Each structure stands twice: as structure tokens, then as C-alpha cells.
Amino acid sequence: MDVMFEICPLCHHAWSESDNDFCSCLRKGRINDMDLVYAHESLVNVARKLMDKGFQVHSCKIEKAPGYSRPAVKIYFREYYDAGFPVGNMPPDWHLESRILSGDDSRRYSVLVDYLQFYDDDEELEHELALTISNLETWVDGLDKEGIRAMLILAGKSVAPGKRRGPKRRQPL
């Protein structure tokens, strides 16, 4: 069974939905449940890295629907990235889709997607998923954090806070 994690967008602490290991941001009321990012266990690092680059991540899922639909890895964003998204050097087979929130034609958001091949064997599918996620992580690692944040701000997008690493210390005069 696949395990989903909740991730704090401020401190990037992750916990499984069955744990009670909440971060202090949630306990102290700095964020609420609606702000949490949901990620499949093998996409937690991708979610953290995308948030650190400034992207507003909503959830990261692996969809293995039975029947005719192909399995997919999907990164859902809270924003519509029409501009400022570095699509030029994305890993093979990845693309950005635009979606409209049901019932609200004015509210759009983006989804980063890779539809995988059909596999009869679960072991082959797991190998393909691992390779796909590894390619995505490598691509995200190569993105220039400050450059991406600047492009997003210039495009008028809100930028996710970077990971908090404790209180800032004052510099001596």
C-alpha cells in the first residue's frame, strides 16, 4: 500500500498521515491544515525541493488507475504557471498541463505530469517509476533557485517560502 505524507510548507517537516509527528508550525498556528502539501512517500523529496525553489506545490501523486488509463506521476501546483516555469530542459516525457478548478472558470492551476507506459508486471512499473522520479529530482536539483524565484516574482506569482533553518542571527557590527 502506498503511504501519503503531509509536508509543512514552512519548515518542510514531513510525516505520514497515520503519525502524530506534526511540526511546530502547525501546532503553533503558523499554518493550518489547508496549507499542508500532500505527497506520495517516494515524492516527498521532490515536493520539498520544488517548494525550496519557490513553487507553490499542492500535492505530489502517483496515480495507478486500473483499466485503460496509463499510470502517471503528477505534481499539482496551487498556481497557474503560464509564465516563469522552466519547461525548456525538463526531463523526457514530462510536460505542464493547465487545469480549471471545477465550478470556477477563473481559478486555474498547473500540473506537471509524466504519463508512463502500460506494464503488465508490477516490478517493471516500479522500476519505471523509480527512474522517472530520479530524472525529475535531477532536473529540480539543476534549477537555479534564485533565478526561478526571480522569474516567478516577475511573472506575478506568489513564491513559496524557502525552508526555515532556525532563527537568523544578528551579524556583529
C-alpha positions as CSV (number, residue, x, y, z in Angstrom):
1,M,0.0,0.0,0.0
2,D,1.2,3.5,-0.9
3,V,1.9,5.8,2.0
4,M,1.0,9.5,1.7
5,F,2.9,12.2,3.7
6,E,1.9,15.6,4.8
7,I,4.6,18.3,4.5
8,C,4.8,21.7,6.2
9,P,5.4,24.4,3.5
10,L,7.4,26.5,6.0
11,C,9.8,24.1,7.7
12,H,9.4,21.1,5.2
13,H,9.0,18.6,8.0
14,A,7.2,15.6,6.7
15,W,5.1,13.0,8.5
16,S,2.9,10.2,7.3
17,E,-0.9,10.7,7.7
18,S,-1.0,8.0,10.3
19,D,1.7,9.7,12.5
20,N,1.1,12.3,15.1
21,D,4.5,13.8,14.5
22,F,3.3,17.3,13.4
23,C,5.7,20.1,13.0
24,S,5.7,23.1,15.4
25,C,4.4,25.4,12.7
26,L,1.1,23.5,12.7
27,R,1.0,23.2,16.5
28,K,1.7,26.9,17.0
29,G,-0.9,28.0,14.4
30,R,1.5,29.5,11.9
31,I,-0.2,27.4,9.2
32,N,-3.4,25.4,9.1
33,D,-4.3,22.0,7.5
34,M,-5.3,23.7,4.2
35,D,-1.6,24.8,3.8
36,L,-0.1,21.4,4.1
37,V,1.4,19.7,1.0
38,Y,0.4,16.0,0.4
39,A,3.0,13.8,-1.2
40,H,3.4,10.1,-2.1
41,E,6.2,8.6,0.0
42,S,8.6,8.5,-3.0
43,L,7.8,12.1,-4.0
44,V,8.5,13.8,-0.6
45,N,12.0,15.0,-1.6
46,V,10.7,16.3,-5.0
47,A,8.0,18.3,-3.2
48,R,10.5,19.7,-0.7
49,K,12.9,20.7,-3.5
50,L,10.2,22.3,-5.6
51,M,9.0,24.3,-2.6
52,D,12.6,25.4,-1.8
53,K,12.9,26.7,-5.4
54,G,9.7,28.8,-4.8
55,F,7.0,26.8,-6.4
56,Q,3.6,26.6,-4.7
57,V,3.2,22.8,-4.5
58,H,-0.3,21.4,-3.6
59,S,0.3,17.6,-3.9
60,C,2.5,15.0,-5.5
61,K,0.8,11.8,-6.5
62,I,1.4,8.5,-8.3
63,E,-1.8,7.5,-10.0
64,K,-2.1,3.9,-10.9
65,A,-5.6,3.7,-12.1
66,P,-6.9,0.3,-13.2
67,G,-8.4,-0.1,-16.7
68,Y,-7.4,1.9,-19.7
69,S,-5.7,4.9,-18.1
70,R,-2.0,5.0,-18.0
71,P,-0.2,5.3,-14.7
72,A,1.1,8.8,-14.1
73,V,3.3,10.8,-11.8
74,K,1.6,14.2,-11.1
75,I,2.8,17.3,-9.3
76,Y,-0.2,19.6,-8.6
77,F,0.6,23.3,-8.0
78,R,-1.5,25.9,-6.2
79,E,-0.7,28.4,-9.0
80,Y,-1.2,28.5,-12.8
81,Y,2.3,28.7,-14.2
82,D,1.8,30.2,-17.7
83,A,5.0,32.2,-17.4
84,G,8.1,31.7,-15.3
85,F,8.0,27.9,-15.5
86,P,11.4,26.5,-16.8
87,V,9.9,24.0,-19.3
88,G,12.9,24.2,-21.6
89,N,15.1,21.5,-20.0
90,M,12.5,19.2,-18.4
91,P,13.2,15.5,-18.2
92,P,11.9,13.4,-21.1
93,D,8.2,12.8,-21.3
94,W,7.3,15.5,-18.7
95,H,5.0,18.3,-19.6
96,L,2.9,21.0,-17.9
97,E,-0.9,20.8,-18.1
98,S,-3.3,23.6,-17.3
99,R,-6.4,22.8,-15.3
100,I,-9.5,24.8,-14.2
101,L,-10.9,24.4,-10.7
102,S,-14.3,22.7,-11.1
103,G,-17.1,25.2,-10.8
104,D,-14.8,28.3,-11.0
105,D,-13.6,29.1,-14.5
106,S,-11.5,31.9,-13.2
107,R,-9.4,29.7,-10.9
108,R,-6.7,27.9,-12.9
109,Y,-3.7,25.8,-11.7
110,S,-0.9,23.8,-13.3
111,V,0.0,20.1,-13.1
112,L,3.5,18.8,-14.0
113,V,2.8,15.3,-15.5
114,D,4.6,12.2,-16.9
115,Y,2.3,9.5,-18.2
116,L,4.1,6.2,-18.0
117,Q,3.8,3.2,-20.3
118,F,1.4,0.3,-19.7
119,Y,3.1,-2.5,-17.8
120,D,1.7,-5.9,-17.0
121,D,4.4,-6.6,-14.4
122,D,4.4,-4.6,-11.2
123,E,8.2,-4.9,-10.9
124,E,8.7,-3.2,-14.3
125,L,6.3,-0.4,-13.3
126,E,8.2,0.1,-10.0
127,H,11.5,0.3,-11.9
128,E,10.0,2.8,-14.4
129,L,8.6,4.9,-11.5
130,A,12.0,5.0,-9.8
131,L,13.7,6.1,-13.0
132,T,11.1,8.7,-13.7
133,I,11.3,10.2,-10.2
134,S,15.1,10.1,-10.3
135,N,15.1,12.1,-13.6
136,L,12.7,14.6,-12.1
137,E,14.8,15.0,-8.9
138,T,17.9,15.6,-11.0
139,W,16.1,18.2,-13.1
140,V,14.9,20.0,-10.0
141,D,18.4,19.9,-8.4
142,G,19.7,21.6,-11.5
143,L,17.3,24.6,-11.3
144,D,18.8,27.9,-10.2
145,K,16.9,28.7,-7.0
146,E,17.3,32.5,-7.1
147,G,16.7,32.6,-10.9
148,I,13.5,30.6,-10.6
149,R,12.3,32.8,-7.7
150,A,13.1,35.9,-9.6
151,M,11.2,34.7,-12.7
152,L,8.2,33.7,-10.6
153,I,8.1,37.1,-8.9
154,L,8.4,38.9,-12.2
155,A,5.6,36.8,-13.6
156,G,3.4,38.0,-10.7
157,K,3.3,34.6,-9.0
158,S,3.4,34.1,-5.2
159,V,6.6,32.4,-4.1
160,A,6.7,29.6,-1.6
161,P,8.9,30.4,1.4
162,G,12.2,28.7,1.5
163,K,12.9,26.1,4.2
164,R,13.3,27.8,7.5
165,R,16.6,26.9,9.1
166,G,16.1,28.3,12.5
167,P,16.2,31.9,13.7
168,K,18.5,34.3,11.9
169,R,21.4,35.6,14.0
170,R,22.3,39.2,14.0
171,Q,25.6,40.0,12.4
172,P,28.1,41.7,14.6
173,L,28.7,45.4,13.7
